[in-house]
Amino acid sequence: MQHGVGRRKESVARVYLRDGKGEIMVNGKPAREFFGAFLSVEDHLNRHLMTPFYVTGTVGRYDVRARVNGGGTTGQLEALRLGIARALVEATPEFKKPLKDAGLLTRDARAVERKKYGRRKARKKEQYSKR
């Protein structure tokens, strides 16, 4: 069993891969059900979650068990994708090059900027009044 941890924004995903039929379980539920309330689930699952498998040509070869917590749906999906990519590299080191070339092994460090004192938001200022 291979293991990988993915992070994005405030989300953390612990991913476990084992040989199987391509079943993806997130927090004990199928991925479609877990991310079910998310708009256009099929599109997001195929574009984000399955990308590491498409790049490495291992669709349907591994079962995924993941524990995800923190953040929102997009952060969780992208954290899960990074965790899957890292676990695939642990399973087969030859996958590192194609996954790296596809940008799937890079941790996206962007996070919400903190709100500053005297500002409405992180950067938005009060409206200037000439008179």
Secondary structure, 3 states (H helix, E strand, C coil): CEEEEEEECCEEEEEEEEECCCCEEECCEEHHHHCCCCCCHHHHHHHHHCHHHHHHCCCCCEEEEEEEECCCHHHHHHHHHHHHHHHHHHHCHHHHHHHHHCCCCCCCCCCCCCCCCCCCCCCCCCCCCCC
